[in-house]
Amino acid sequence: MTERVAGVVLAVAAAVYAGLVGGAGVTFDITPLAVGVATVAAGLIGRRRRLVPIGLTLAGWGAAVLLVLNGPVPDDRQAAAYLIGTAVGLLAASVVARAWNLALTGALLSVLSSGVAFYLAYDIEAFGGWKLWAGALAAWGVFEAVRTPEAT
């Protein structure tokens, strides 16, 4: 049963995220940080260590998004701030991956897929909306819940 906990954490996080952004008026800008924190929590609580570097990378980028769009970093520094935030997240992911003997593949793929999604959000409205990301997080939760324990 413990192998399903990570999936449950992600699914609950999807519901909380949907409630906050879709109903409580929290800004969509919180999306990468929220997904990152949920992923770290799922990795730690659900004992799926491979999720932690992914979450740290997303959280680094997400913190930068909030600092640019809702904080003190000026808009003309957006690209640099996103690069720095992502790099800080990857550095943290690297430290954890080394300590736990994990690969960084998931973290690197999360940077790639996040960049592609961010790029597409300018042309495809769904990528810039909370419903897609709540659904993706919930689907990831289902995937983690049915994934075999050996694949942690």
RAURZI-V201373 format. One record per backbone hydrogen bond with DSSP energy under -0.5 kcal/mol. CO is the residue of the C=O (numbers start at 1). NH is the residue of the N-H. E is the energy in kcal/mol with one decimal. If there is no record, write none. Layout:
co:CO nh:NH e:E
co:CO nh:NH e:E
This chain:
co:1 nh:4 e:-2.0
co:2 nh:5 e:-1.4
co:4 nh:8 e:-2.0
co:5 nh:9 e:-2.8
co:6 nh:10 e:-2.2
co:7 nh:11 e:-2.4
co:8 nh:12 e:-2.8
co:9 nh:13 e:-2.6
co:10 nh:14 e:-2.2
co:11 nh:15 e:-1.8
co:12 nh:16 e:-2.6
co:13 nh:17 e:-2.9
co:14 nh:18 e:-2.5
co:15 nh:19 e:-2.3
co:16 nh:20 e:-2.5
co:17 nh:21 e:-3.0
co:17 nh:22 e:-0.6
co:18 nh:22 e:-1.9
co:19 nh:23 e:-1.0
co:19 nh:24 e:-1.7
co:20 nh:26 e:-2.5
co:27 nh:30 e:-1.7
co:28 nh:31 e:-2.4
co:30 nh:34 e:-3.1
co:31 nh:35 e:-2.7
co:32 nh:36 e:-2.2
co:33 nh:37 e:-2.9
co:34 nh:38 e:-2.4
co:35 nh:39 e:-2.1
co:36 nh:40 e:-2.4
co:37 nh:41 e:-2.6
co:38 nh:42 e:-2.6
co:39 nh:43 e:-2.4
co:40 nh:44 e:-2.5
co:41 nh:45 e:-3.1
co:41 nh:46 e:-0.6
co:42 nh:46 e:-1.8
co:42 nh:48 e:-0.5
co:43 nh:48 e:-1.3
co:44 nh:47 e:-0.6
co:47 nh:49 e:-0.6
co:48 nh:51 e:-2.5
co:49 nh:52 e:-1.5
co:49 nh:53 e:-0.6
co:50 nh:54 e:-0.6
co:51 nh:55 e:-2.5
co:52 nh:56 e:-2.7
co:53 nh:57 e:-2.0
co:54 nh:58 e:-2.2
co:55 nh:59 e:-2.6
co:56 nh:60 e:-2.1
co:57 nh:61 e:-1.9
co:58 nh:62 e:-3.0
co:59 nh:63 e:-2.5
co:60 nh:64 e:-1.6
co:61 nh:65 e:-2.3
co:62 nh:66 e:-2.1
co:63 nh:67 e:-2.2
co:64 nh:68 e:-2.1
co:65 nh:69 e:-3.0
co:66 nh:70 e:-2.2
co:67 nh:73 e:-1.9
co:74 nh:77 e:-2.0
co:75 nh:78 e:-1.8
co:77 nh:81 e:-2.8
co:78 nh:82 e:-2.5
co:79 nh:83 e:-2.3
co:80 nh:84 e:-2.7
co:81 nh:85 e:-2.9
co:82 nh:86 e:-2.5
co:83 nh:87 e:-2.6
co:84 nh:88 e:-2.7
co:85 nh:89 e:-2.2
co:86 nh:90 e:-2.6
co:87 nh:91 e:-2.5
co:88 nh:92 e:-2.4
co:89 nh:93 e:-2.5
co:90 nh:94 e:-2.6
co:91 nh:95 e:-2.2
co:92 nh:96 e:-2.3
co:93 nh:97 e:-3.0
co:94 nh:98 e:-2.5
co:95 nh:99 e:-2.3
co:96 nh:100 e:-2.3
co:97 nh:101 e:-0.6
co:97 nh:102 e:-3.0
co:98 nh:101 e:-0.6
co:104 nh:108 e:-2.7
co:105 nh:109 e:-2.8
co:106 nh:110 e:-1.9
co:107 nh:111 e:-1.7
co:108 nh:112 e:-2.2
co:109 nh:113 e:-3.0
co:110 nh:114 e:-2.2
co:111 nh:115 e:-2.4
co:112 nh:116 e:-2.3
co:113 nh:117 e:-2.4
co:114 nh:118 e:-2.8
co:115 nh:119 e:-2.3
co:116 nh:120 e:-2.6
co:117 nh:121 e:-1.6
co:119 nh:122 e:-1.1
co:120 nh:123 e:-1.7
co:120 nh:124 e:-3.1
co:123 nh:125 e:-0.6
co:124 nh:127 e:-1.6
co:125 nh:128 e:-1.6
co:126 nh:129 e:-1.5
co:129 nh:133 e:-1.0
co:130 nh:134 e:-2.7
co:131 nh:135 e:-2.3
co:132 nh:136 e:-2.5
co:133 nh:137 e:-2.3
co:134 nh:138 e:-2.2
co:135 nh:139 e:-2.7
co:136 nh:140 e:-2.4
co:137 nh:141 e:-2.0
co:138 nh:142 e:-2.1
co:139 nh:143 e:-2.4
co:140 nh:144 e:-2.7
co:141 nh:145 e:-2.0
co:142 nh:146 e:-1.7
co:143 nh:147 e:-1.2
co:148 nh:151 e:-1.5
co:149 nh:152 e:-0.8
co:152 nh:50 e:-1.2
